[in-house]
């Protein structure tokens, strides 16, 4: 190879130049190809953004911006109207009470409710203290009495509404502790995952309302559930939200099928044929079997038949179809579990200004 290069120096030089040019061209074209693909991708992204903006209503120009601003102002007015309507559920007075006074109120309200339940024949747990069982012997913290006092008023209304609906038995009450009962602020959102376990945590955004949860379990006819939910939804004083509901029949049986509904058939009345001929005897009007009266004689008066003893028909047990129909029509009692939240709206939530 070296001999060939010595003998053909010009050809070797040209070949070396060609190899270098090809390598440079390859590297240059590869770099430009990557730059072209990057530019093409950026162009396609910008074109897509532009197409989306063009289809936006209002159109993104000064006139459209002004129209969009007017829509925001109108929407803010609707939110302020809703806020004003919801603040009607906020109590006129939201004040702290002395812890000992709150404990006394629990006993007074509880005694009044137990009298209502006893009068209406509604059973309730033996140690029912409205969900405040922990405060019958020891008072709560002073900074929590305003929320607890409001919740006590709301639960008093709720238990009274339940009694009006006609249940058979209040089975259980569970009131979740409020954050303020454990020294935590009310309404703060829980920290995000990347903030947990990193020392002091920053408070999350504050909601425009507080939730005071409670859970009820009771037994009663299906109509009592409808009446109770109607009372809750129609309340003008307390804003309750039903977060979860579960209803079960008191009889844990498999739901009946259509073929199980066997109604009793109507029995045709028996017709007696004294002659056994199978043919009905026709009686001519006036022919009752008595000899005709002679002319001038009055017909003999009919004698009253002796009164027979009145025997009431036996009442048969309801057929399976009647029992199933009774369940469908709400004749069977149900177990009801309700997870409720009493909403306390804040009155100092300001909406952002529209610029």
C-alpha positions as CSV (number, residue, x, y, z in Angstrom):
1,X,0.0,0.0,0.0
2,X,2.8,2.4,0.9
3,X,4.5,1.6,-2.5
4,X,1.3,2.5,-4.3
5,X,1.0,5.8,-2.5
6,X,4.6,6.6,-3.4
7,X,4.0,5.8,-7.0
8,X,0.6,7.6,-7.1
9,X,1.0,10.6,-4.8
10,X,-1.6,12.8,-6.6
11,X,-4.3,10.1,-6.6
12,X,-3.6,9.3,-2.9
13,X,-3.9,13.0,-2.0
14,X,-7.2,13.3,-3.9
15,X,-8.5,10.1,-2.2
16,X,-7.6,11.5,1.2
17,X,-9.3,14.8,0.4
18,X,-12.4,12.9,-0.7
19,X,-12.5,10.9,2.5
20,X,-12.2,14.0,4.7
21,X,-14.9,15.8,2.7
22,X,-17.3,12.8,3.0
23,X,-16.8,12.6,6.8
24,X,-17.3,16.4,7.2
25,X,-20.4,16.3,5.0
26,X,-21.8,13.4,7.1
27,X,-21.2,15.2,10.4
28,X,-22.5,18.5,9.1
29,X,-25.7,16.9,7.6
30,X,-26.3,15.0,10.9
31,X,-26.1,18.2,12.9
32,X,-28.3,20.1,10.6
33,X,-30.8,17.2,10.5
34,X,-31.2,17.3,14.3
35,X,-31.5,21.1,14.2
36,X,-34.2,20.8,11.5
37,X,-36.2,18.2,13.4
38,X,-36.0,20.4,16.6
39,X,-37.2,23.4,14.6
40,X,-40.0,21.4,13.0
41,X,-41.2,20.2,16.4
42,X,-41.2,23.7,17.8
43,X,-43.1,24.9,14.7
44,X,-45.7,22.2,15.0
45,X,-46.2,23.0,18.7
46,X,-46.6,26.7,18.0
47,X,-49.0,26.0,15.2
48,X,-51.1,23.8,17.5
49,X,-51.1,26.5,20.2
50,X,-52.1,29.1,17.6
51,X,-55.0,26.9,16.3
52,X,-56.3,26.5,19.8
53,X,-56.1,30.2,20.5
54,X,-58.0,31.0,17.3
55,X,-60.8,28.6,18.2
56,X,-61.0,30.2,21.7
57,X,-64.1,32.2,22.6
58,X,-63.7,35.1,23.0
59,X,-61.0,35.6,20.4
60,X,-57.6,36.5,22.0
61,X,-57.5,40.1,21.0
62,X,-58.2,43.3,23.0
63,X,-61.9,43.1,22.3
64,X,-62.0,39.5,23.3
65,X,-60.0,40.3,26.5
66,X,-62.6,42.9,27.5
67,X,-65.4,40.4,26.8
68,X,-63.6,37.8,28.9
69,X,-63.2,40.3,31.7
70,X,-66.9,41.1,31.7
71,X,-67.7,37.4,31.9
72,X,-65.4,37.1,35.0
73,X,-67.1,40.1,36.6
74,X,-70.6,38.5,36.0
75,X,-69.4,35.1,37.3
76,X,-68.0,36.8,40.4
77,X,-71.4,38.4,41.0
78,X,-73.1,35.0,40.8
79,X,-70.6,33.6,43.3
80,X,-71.2,36.5,45.7
81,X,-74.9,35.9,45.4
82,X,-74.5,32.3,46.3
83,X,-72.2,33.2,49.2
84,X,-74.8,35.6,50.5
85,X,-77.5,32.9,50.3
86,X,-75.3,30.3,52.1
87,X,-74.3,32.8,54.9
88,X,-78.0,32.8,55.9
89,X,-77.2,29.4,57.5
90,X,-74.6,31.0,59.7
91,X,-75.7,31.6,63.3
92,X,-76.3,35.2,64.4
93,X,-74.1,34.6,67.4
94,X,-71.0,32.4,67.3
95,X,-69.4,32.8,70.7
96,X,-67.4,30.8,73.1
97,X,-69.1,29.6,76.3
98,X,-67.5,28.5,79.6
99,X,-66.5,24.8,79.4
100,X,-68.6,24.0,82.5
101,X,-71.6,25.7,80.9
102,X,-71.2,23.6,77.8
103,X,-71.2,20.4,79.9
104,X,-74.4,21.6,81.6
105,X,-76.0,22.2,78.2
106,X,-75.2,18.7,77.1
107,X,-77.1,17.3,80.0
108,X,-80.1,19.7,79.5
109,X,-80.4,19.0,75.8
110,X,-80.0,15.3,76.3
111,X,-82.7,15.1,78.9
112,X,-85.1,17.0,76.7
113,X,-84.4,14.8,73.7
114,X,-84.8,11.6,75.8
115,X,-88.3,12.7,76.9
116,X,-89.3,13.3,73.3
117,X,-88.0,9.8,72.3
118,X,-89.7,8.1,75.3
119,X,-93.0,9.9,74.5
120,X,-92.9,8.6,70.9
121,X,-91.8,5.1,71.9
122,X,-88.4,5.4,70.2
123,X,-85.6,3.3,71.7
124,X,-82.1,4.7,72.0
125,X,-78.7,3.6,73.4
126,X,-78.6,3.4,77.2
127,X,-75.6,5.7,77.4
128,X,-76.6,8.1,74.7
129,X,-75.1,11.6,75.2
130,X,-75.7,13.0,71.7
131,X,-72.2,12.2,70.6
132,X,-70.5,14.2,73.4
133,X,-69.9,11.2,75.7
134,X,-66.4,12.4,76.5
135,X,-67.6,15.8,77.9
136,X,-70.2,14.6,80.4
137,X,-67.6,14.3,83.1
138,X,-64.8,16.5,82.0
139,X,-65.2,19.9,80.1
140,X,-63.7,20.6,76.7
141,X,-60.9,23.1,76.0
142,X,-61.9,26.7,76.2
143,X,-60.9,27.5,72.6
144,X,-63.2,24.8,71.2
145,X,-66.5,25.7,72.9
146,X,-67.8,27.9,70.1
147,X,-67.6,25.2,67.5
148,X,-68.9,22.5,70.0
149,X,-71.8,24.7,71.1
150,X,-72.9,25.3,67.5
151,X,-72.6,21.6,66.8
152,X,-74.7,20.8,69.9
153,X,-77.4,23.1,68.6
154,X,-77.3,21.4,65.2
155,X,-77.4,17.9,66.6
156,X,-80.3,18.9,68.8
157,X,-82.2,19.9,65.7
158,X,-81.1,16.8,63.8
159,X,-82.3,14.4,66.6
160,X,-85.6,16.2,66.8
161,X,-86.1,15.9,63.1
162,X,-85.3,12.2,63.3
163,X,-87.9,11.7,66.1
164,X,-90.5,13.5,63.9
165,X,-89.9,11.0,61.0
166,X,-91.1,8.1,63.1
167,X,-88.1,5.7,63.5
168,X,-88.3,2.6,65.8
169,X,-84.9,2.8,67.4
170,X,-81.7,4.9,67.3
171,X,-79.0,2.3,67.3
172,X,-75.7,4.3,67.3
173,X,-74.2,7.8,67.1
174,X,-70.6,8.6,66.3
175,X,-69.3,12.1,66.3
176,X,-65.8,12.6,64.9
177,X,-63.6,14.9,66.9
178,X,-62.9,18.3,65.5
179,X,-59.3,19.4,64.9
180,X,-59.7,22.3,67.3
181,X,-60.6,19.8,70.1
182,X,-57.0,18.5,69.8
183,X,-55.4,21.9,69.5
184,X,-55.3,22.0,65.7
185,X,-56.7,24.9,63.6
186,X,-60.0,24.4,61.9
187,X,-60.3,24.4,58.1
188,X,-56.6,23.9,57.2
189,X,-56.0,21.5,54.4
190,X,-53.6,18.6,55.2
191,X,-50.0,19.0,54.0
192,X,-49.0,17.5,50.7
193,X,-46.9,14.4,50.5
194,X,-43.5,16.2,49.9
195,X,-44.1,18.4,53.0
196,X,-44.7,15.5,55.5
197,X,-42.0,14.7,58.0
198,X,-39.9,17.8,57.1
199,X,-40.1,19.8,60.3
200,X,-42.5,22.7,60.4
201,X,-45.3,22.3,57.9
202,X,-46.9,25.1,56.0
203,X,-50.6,25.5,56.4
204,X,-52.7,24.7,53.3
205,X,-55.4,26.8,51.8
206,X,-58.4,27.6,54.0
207,X,-61.8,26.5,52.9
208,X,-64.7,29.0,52.9
209,X,-66.5,26.6,55.4
210,X,-65.9,24.2,58.2
211,X,-67.3,20.6,58.4
212,X,-68.7,19.1,61.6
213,X,-69.2,15.4,60.9
214,X,-71.5,12.9,62.6
215,X,-72.7,9.4,61.8
216,X,-76.1,8.0,62.7
217,X,-77.5,4.4,62.5
218,X,-81.2,3.7,63.2
219,X,-84.0,1.4,62.4
220,X,-87.4,2.3,61.2
221,X,-89.9,2.0,58.3
222,X,-88.9,3.1,54.8
223,X,-91.2,6.1,55.1
224,X,-89.2,7.4,58.1
225,X,-86.1,7.6,55.9
226,X,-87.9,9.6,53.3
227,X,-89.3,12.0,55.9
228,X,-86.0,12.4,57.6
229,X,-84.1,13.2,54.4
230,X,-86.9,15.7,53.4
231,X,-86.5,17.4,56.8
232,X,-82.8,17.7,56.3
233,X,-83.0,19.1,52.8
234,X,-85.8,21.6,53.7
235,X,-84.0,23.0,56.8
236,X,-83.7,26.8,56.7
237,X,-81.4,26.9,59.8
238,X,-78.8,24.2,59.4
239,X,-77.0,23.2,56.3
240,X,-76.4,19.4,56.4
241,X,-74.7,17.4,53.6
242,X,-75.3,13.6,53.3
243,X,-71.8,12.2,52.4
244,X,-72.7,8.6,52.5
245,X,-75.9,6.4,53.0
246,X,-76.5,2.7,53.4
247,X,-79.9,1.1,53.7
248,X,-80.5,-2.6,54.5
249,X,-83.6,-4.7,55.1
250,X,-84.0,-5.8,58.7
251,X,-84.5,-9.4,57.4
252,X,-81.4,-10.5,55.7
253,X,-83.0,-12.7,53.2
254,X,-82.3,-13.2,49.5
255,X,-84.4,-10.8,47.4
256,X,-87.5,-12.5,46.1
257,X,-87.8,-13.4,42.5
258,X,-90.8,-12.9,40.3
259,X,-91.7,-16.6,40.4
260,X,-91.9,-16.5,44.2
261,X,-94.9,-14.2,44.1
262,X,-97.8,-16.7,44.4
263,X,-101.0,-14.8,45.0
264,X,-104.1,-16.7,46.2
265,X,-106.6,-17.3,43.3
266,X,-110.2,-16.3,43.8
267,X,-112.4,-19.3,44.4
268,X,-115.6,-19.6,42.4
269,X,-118.7,-19.9,44.6
270,X,-120.2,-23.3,44.7
271,X,-123.7,-23.7,43.2
272,X,-125.8,-26.5,44.7
273,X,-128.0,-28.7,42.4
274,X,-130.4,-30.6,44.7
275,X,-131.5,-32.9,41.9
276,X,-128.0,-33.8,40.7
277,X,-129.0,-33.2,37.1
278,X,-126.5,-30.5,36.4
279,X,-129.3,-28.3,35.1
280,X,-130.5,-25.3,37.1
281,X,-134.1,-25.3,38.2
282,X,-136.0,-22.2,37.0
283,X,-138.6,-20.9,39.4
284,X,-141.6,-19.0,38.0
285,X,-142.0,-15.7,39.8
286,X,-144.6,-16.2,42.5
287,X,-144.1,-20.0,42.5
288,X,-142.5,-20.5,45.9
289,X,-143.9,-24.0,46.4
290,X,-147.0,-23.0,48.6
291,X,-150.5,-23.9,47.5
292,X,-152.3,-21.0,45.8
293,X,-154.8,-19.1,48.0
294,X,-158.5,-19.4,47.4
295,X,-160.4,-16.4,46.0
296,X,-161.2,-13.9,48.8
297,X,-158.6,-15.3,51.1
298,X,-155.6,-13.3,52.2
299,X,-152.3,-15.1,51.7
300,X,-150.8,-16.5,54.8
301,X,-148.1,-14.3,56.3
302,X,-144.6,-15.6,56.0
303,X,-143.0,-16.6,59.2
304,X,-139.7,-15.1,60.1
305,X,-136.9,-17.6,60.0
306,X,-134.9,-18.0,63.2
307,X,-131.8,-15.9,63.3
308,X,-128.7,-18.0,62.7
309,X,-125.4,-17.4,64.6
310,X,-123.0,-15.0,62.8
311,X,-119.7,-16.8,62.0
312,X,-116.8,-14.6,60.8
313,X,-114.8,-16.2,58.0
314,X,-111.4,-17.5,59.0
315,X,-108.5,-15.2,58.2
316,X,-105.9,-17.2,56.2
317,X,-102.2,-16.4,56.5
318,X,-101.0,-14.1,53.8
319,X,-99.6,-15.7,50.7
320,X,-96.0,-15.3,49.7
321,X,-97.0,-12.9,47.0
322,X,-98.7,-10.6,49.6
323,X,-95.6,-10.7,51.8
324,X,-93.4,-9.7,48.9
325,X,-95.7,-7.0,47.9
326,X,-95.6,-5.7,51.4
327,X,-91.8,-5.4,51.2
328,X,-91.9,-3.6,47.9
329,X,-94.4,-1.1,49.3
330,X,-92.3,-0.3,52.3
331,X,-94.0,-2.5,54.9
332,X,-90.7,-3.9,56.2
333,X,-88.4,-1.9,58.4
334,X,-84.9,-1.0,57.3
335,X,-81.5,-0.3,58.9
336,X,-80.2,3.1,57.9
337,X,-76.6,4.4,58.2
338,X,-76.0,8.1,57.4
339,X,-72.7,9.9,57.3
340,X,-73.6,13.6,57.7
341,X,-71.7,16.9,57.8
342,X,-73.0,20.0,59.4
343,X,-71.5,22.9,57.4
344,X,-70.5,26.1,59.1
345,X,-69.8,28.9,56.6
346,X,-67.2,31.5,57.2
347,X,-68.2,35.1,56.9
348,X,-64.8,36.7,56.2
349,X,-64.0,35.0,52.9
350,X,-63.2,37.7,50.3
351,X,-63.2,37.0,46.6
352,X,-60.2,38.1,44.5
353,X,-60.5,41.4,42.7
354,X,-61.0,41.4,38.9
355,X,-58.2,43.4,37.2
